[in-house]
Amino acid sequence: MPSQDQITSQGTNSQGNNYDTRSDSSGNTGYHYSNNNGSYYYSNTNGSNYYNSGNGYSQYTSSSGDTSKSYSSNDKK
């Protein structure tokens, strides 16, 4: 069973974007980043990544490297 992530630090950078860093009981690290333009990015402790543009585009990459992308009608390409 996967362990619960613990937030090891958090804050706001000079551009006003929020972030936190995380670790699990196995020593794996990751971070979550939330931008003031509505986009966000997760680099998870299990090796997966998730990005959301805030404009209808998102991309998920699993820990094994498989990627899936999603577009919605309001995507600003």
Steps between C-alpha positions, in 0.01 A plus 500: 500500500647842404604727780348840562703795370620752756542867407858594583485867399258744342485862401447762233772602257580851376248467213217425745480130415441246777703183542566220740756223513412151616661176603375153586622247754728339238686828440342575162452872442264708292337840481177673411506838330194723458538809283300819532396468132292190586750235387648239730757222492540194720819299515390216724705284734398190303677635189189614313445857377188701429473840329186708451522822299189653655379557141373153414820306436633237737765231482562205728816290494501180702799377696567252218513781240159458336355839406142606441388846390162666513366807320173681555316741273629805686865399465711800400761341270 
